[in-house]
Amino acid sequence: MISKRIAFVSAISFAVLALFVLSSAEAASPVLNNPYIDPADSRVDGSLPMSFGIEYSDEDGDFPSPFIVYFEGVSTEANMECLSSGCIDGTNPNGTWTVIDTTQPLANTLVANVGSDVINYNFRASTPDEEDACYVPCDEAWVDSDVRVNTIPVLTDDA
């Protein structure tokens, strides 16, 4: 009789443990790697369109929406696009995501103070039922590009 009780309690305990293990299983968050900025010169003209990109990988195959690059100190954002074949046909979101040519922000819109500030940026990918994924912690840290935006000198008759 005691061995039946022990077996019954063990079975119940195992079932409860299995429920805890299964309920704590979560979907894998997307991973962002290898960001880039182009051009990566130490100084760029304010009227120059800037390109950004990053490698996106999601084991679950979730497409991010929205997926943006955003900048420190300004409200400018740009949408990221994936032009690989898997992204285009909707089967695989993994690959390099970039800001496409027609939506590249101008350099002077990416800093609060032209001439003194560097372009600091981060990427944010949002997927269903998961926390946002950022390259560095969201809204806490930035990728420091070491790229400054040139100022245009003011010319006067006395110059």
C-alpha positions in Angstrom: 0.0 0.0 0.0 2.8 2.4 0.9 4.6 1.7 -2.4 1.4 2.6 -4.4 1.2 5.9 -2.5 4.8 6.7 -3.2 4.3 5.8 -6.9 1.2 8.0 -7.0 2.9 11.0 -5.3 5.9 10.6 -7.5 3.7 10.6 -10.6 1.9 13.7 -9.5 5.2 15.4 -8.7 6.6 14.6 -12.1 3.5 15.9 -13.8 3.7 19.2 -11.9 7.4 19.5 -12.7 6.7 18.9 -16.4 4.1 21.6 -16.4 6.6 24.1 -14.9 9.3 23.1 -17.4 6.9 23.4 -20.4 5.3 26.7 -19.3 8.7 28.3 -18.9 9.8 27.5 -22.4 9.9 30.7 -24.4 10.5 31.6 -28.0 14.0 32.6 -28.8 14.6 36.3 -29.2 16.1 37.6 -32.4 19.8 38.2 -32.5 21.4 41.3 -34.0 25.1 41.3 -35.0 27.7 43.2 -37.1 26.2 46.7 -37.4 27.7 49.1 -39.9 27.4 52.7 -41.0 28.3 54.0 -44.4 30.2 56.1 -45.0 32.3 55.5 -41.8 34.5 58.5 -42.4 35.5 60.5 -39.3 33.7 63.6 -40.8 30.8 63.7 -43.3 28.8 66.5 -44.9 25.4 67.2 -43.5 23.7 66.8 -46.8 25.1 63.2 -47.2 22.6 60.3 -47.1 23.7 57.8 -44.5 23.3 54.0 -44.7 23.0 51.6 -41.8 22.8 47.9 -41.7 22.9 44.9 -39.4 22.7 41.1 -39.5 19.3 39.7 -38.2 18.8 36.1 -37.1 15.7 34.6 -35.5 15.6 30.8 -34.9 11.8 31.0 -34.9 11.7 32.6 -38.4 9.7 35.6 -37.1 9.8 38.7 -39.4 10.4 41.9 -37.4 7.8 44.6 -37.6 8.8 47.3 -37.1 12.6 47.1 -37.5 14.2 50.5 -37.1 17.5 52.2 -36.6 17.2 55.2 -34.2 19.6 57.9 -33.0 20.6 59.4 -29.7 19.3 62.9 -29.0 17.1 63.3 -32.0 13.7 61.9 -33.1 14.9 60.6 -36.4 14.2 56.9 -37.2 14.7 54.9 -40.4 13.0 51.6 -41.4 15.2 48.6 -42.0 14.6 46.5 -45.1 15.8 43.0 -46.1 16.5 42.4 -49.7 17.6 38.8 -49.6 15.6 36.2 -51.4 14.2 34.7 -48.2 12.9 38.0 -47.1 11.4 38.9 -50.4 9.5 35.7 -50.8 8.5 35.7 -47.1 10.2 32.4 -46.1 13.2 33.5 -44.1 13.9 36.8 -42.3 17.6 36.0 -41.5 20.2 38.1 -43.3 21.5 41.6 -43.6 18.9 44.3 -43.1 19.7 47.9 -44.4 18.2 51.3 -44.8 17.3 51.4 -48.5 18.5 54.2 -50.7 15.2 56.1 -50.9 14.8 56.3 -47.1 18.4 57.0 -46.0 18.4 59.9 -43.5 20.7 62.9 -44.1 23.7 63.1 -41.8 22.6 66.5 -40.3 19.3 65.0 -39.1 21.1 62.3 -37.0 22.8 64.6 -34.4 21.5 67.3 -32.1 24.5 69.5 -32.5 26.2 69.5 -36.0 30.0 69.8 -35.7 30.4 68.6 -32.1 28.2 65.5 -31.7 29.0 62.1 -33.2 26.3 59.9 -34.8 25.3 57.4 -32.1 22.7 54.8 -33.1 21.0 51.6 -32.2 18.7 49.0 -33.9 15.3 47.8 -32.5 13.6 44.7 -33.9 10.1 43.9 -32.7 8.6 40.5 -33.2 5.3 39.0 -32.0 5.2 37.6 -28.4 8.8 38.6 -27.7 10.6 41.5 -26.1 12.2 44.0 -28.5 15.7 43.0 -29.6 18.3 45.7 -29.8 22.0 45.5 -30.8 23.0 47.1 -27.5 20.5 47.5 -24.6 17.4 49.4 -25.8 17.4 53.1 -24.9 20.3 52.6 -22.5 23.4 52.3 -24.8 24.4 53.4 -28.3 26.7 52.3 -31.0 29.4 55.1 -31.1 30.2 55.5 -34.8 33.0 58.2 -34.3 31.4 60.0 -37.3 30.9 63.7 -36.9 28.8 65.9 -39.2 30.6 68.9 -40.7 29.4 72.4 -40.1 29.2 74.8 -43.0 31.3 77.9 -42.3 29.6 81.2 -42.4 31.3 83.6 -44.8 31.3 87.3 -44.2 32.7 90.2 -46.1 35.4 90.5 -43.4 36.6 87.0 -43.9 
